[in-house]
Every structure is written in structure tokens, then in C-alpha cells.
Amino acid sequence: MFILKRQDVEISSIQHPKRDQQVPILHYQGQTFRLISVFKASQEEEARGLWRELTDNRGKACVLLEEPDRYSVWGKVRIEQLDGDTGSHGKTGIFVQASVFLLQAVYLDIEDFLGSRQAALFEKDIAEVMRHKQFPKTSSPEAVKHLLNQDPLDAANLPPWQENHVIICLQELHRLGKTYFGNANFAHPVVDRLQEMGEGERSLFISWLNQSPMSKLWQ
């Protein structure tokens, strides 16, 4: 919708109505926009990719703000809708949340289609991967069991993974899913598995996924 410079807009912050935090708000020509994601100055293509995904493919009113040291993407919002818009955790947290949604979806599919015995074996296989790769906070069988059953929307309880953990998780999840199902159909389309995520967060993850080596595995 808009590509703007810092001098074109006014940025302030308001108290979130349901969380103990300040929320950045961008004002432009009488409209308000909520911060979706921030990118480094070297990540211009990623920023433009997310902006185009939201505006061209999803028809959302968004601002791409160009500053000397960063780019940021903002989505139009009414202040009273703030509590229902995109979440508050950072970009890596969004990737972790999406990977947990995908992990749980594959686990439930195995349980539904192959039975509880196969689901229990899958749980052991995932736990072994996370133990071997030393995933923080999820390297024990008990922690993996909790991960498979927790609410991914509860951002405060997501494991403190980094982007490399997300990549390993998605690679190993695809490998195991293909072994259990005998094909890769379970991995398509990804967006159907992420319907509970906020739209801006889901779009950010899909944009990142499409530019990553996993784009050929998860589509």
C-alpha cells in the first residue's frame, strides 16, 4: 500500500489493553498501523517480500517504512482491535510458534491415521532428535511430551529456540513424517496447519519459509 520514510509518519506507543506492555503505533494521514516486523538495513529484500505478501497476495493495508538503519512493516489496525491483531513476540518466536504448530499437526495426523502406537513411536523419535541436537528446554522425553500437547499460542511458554533450531526441527520433522506416511503429502499445504496463528505472523513465517532451504520440503 505505502512505502514511506520516517519524516512521512508519526510514531508513538500506547498501552496494550490486555497486556502489560507498550505497543508501537504508526500514524499516517489519519490512519493507524501496528508494527508487524522489523528488519535490519541489510534485509531489504526480506522486508519488501513480507510487505508484498501482505499487500498483493492478502489484500492488507500495510506500510513499509524505510529508515537508514532498518526497515519495518506495519499493518493497518483500529486501536480497539489491538488485542486481536498480531502477537507481541519477536520474529524468531513466530518461527518457533509455527514450527510447534506443524510438529503438533504431524503428530496428530499420525495418531489419527496410523494409531496411538505409531504416535508414541513418533514422539520417541522426535525426543531423540531433540536430545541429540541439544534443543534448549526440550531435550528430555517429558519436555517433548509437553511440547506436543501445549498451546502454541501461549508465547510465554514456547521453548527458547533460535532460528537454527527451527530449521533442524522442520528438516527432521519432514524426514520422520515421510518415513511414517510413506510420502510427503502431509507437508502440503503448510498454511492449512497454521490457521490459528495471527495473519501477520503466519505471513511472516510463510515468507521466511519460502526463502529458506526448506521451501522444497514444506510448501
Long-range contacts (C-beta under 8 A, 24 or more apart in sequence): 1-55, 1-60, 1-61, 1-62, 1-63, 1-76, 2-28, 2-62, 2-63, 2-64, 3-51, 3-63, 3-64, 3-66, 4-28, 4-63, 4-64, 4-65, 4-66, 5-65, 5-66, 5-67, 6-65, 6-66, 6-67, 9-63, 9-65, 14-79, 14-82, 16-82, 16-83, 16-88, 17-82, 17-83, 18-83, 19-83, 19-88, 21-88, 23-82, 23-88, 25-79, 26-63, 26-65, 26-74, 28-63, 31-61, 31-76, 32-76, 32-77, 32-78, 32-79, 33-61, 33-62, 33-63, 33-74, 33-75, 33-76, 33-77, 34-74, 34-75, 34-76, 34-77, 34-82, 34-85, 34-86, 35-72, 35-73, 35-74, 36-62, 36-72, 36-73, 36-74, 36-75, 36-86, 36-200, 36-204, 37-72, 37-73, 37-91, 37-200, 37-204, 38-70, 38-71, 38-72, 38-91, 39-70, 39-71, 39-72, 39-73, 40-69, 40-70, 40-71, 41-68, 41-69, 41-70, 41-71, 43-71, 44-71, 46-207, 46-208, 46-211, 47-71, 47-72, 47-73, 49-207, 49-211, 50-203, 50-204, 50-207, 53-203, 53-206, 53-207, 54-200, 54-203, 58-199, 58-203, 60-199, 75-200, 85-198, 85-200, 86-198, 86-199, 86-200, 86-201, 87-153, 87-155, 87-198, 87-201, 88-155, 89-155, 89-158, 91-204, 91-208, 92-161, 92-162, 92-163, 92-166, 93-155, 93-158, 94-197, 94-201, 94-204, 94-205, 95-163, 95-166, 95-205, 95-208, 96-158, 96-159, 96-161, 96-165, 96-166, 97-152, 97-153, 97-155, 97-158, 97-197, 97-201, 98-194, 98-197, 98-201, 98-202, 98-205, 99-161, 99-166, 99-169, 99-170, 99-173, 100-147, 100-150, 100-152, 100-158, 101-152, 101-193, 101-194, 101-196, 101-197, 102-170, 102-173, 102-190, 102-193, 102-194, 102-218, 103-147, 103-148, 103-169, 103-173, 104-148, 104-149, 104-152, 105-193, 106-173, 106-176, 106-177, 106-186, 107-148, 109-181, 109-186, 110-177, 110-180, 110-181, 113-181, 114-180, 114-181, 118-180, 122-176, 122-180, 123-148, 125-176, 126-172, 126-173, 126-176, 129-168, 129-169, 129-172, 129-176, 130-169, 133-165, 133-168, 133-172, 135-159, 135-161, 135-165, 135-168, 135-169, 136-160, 136-161, 136-165, 152-196, 153-196, 153-197, 167-212, 167-213, 167-214, 170-214, 170-217, 170-218, 171-214, 171-217, 174-214, 174-217, 174-218, 184-217, 187-217, 187-218, 187-219, 188-218, 188-219, 189-219, 190-218, 190-219
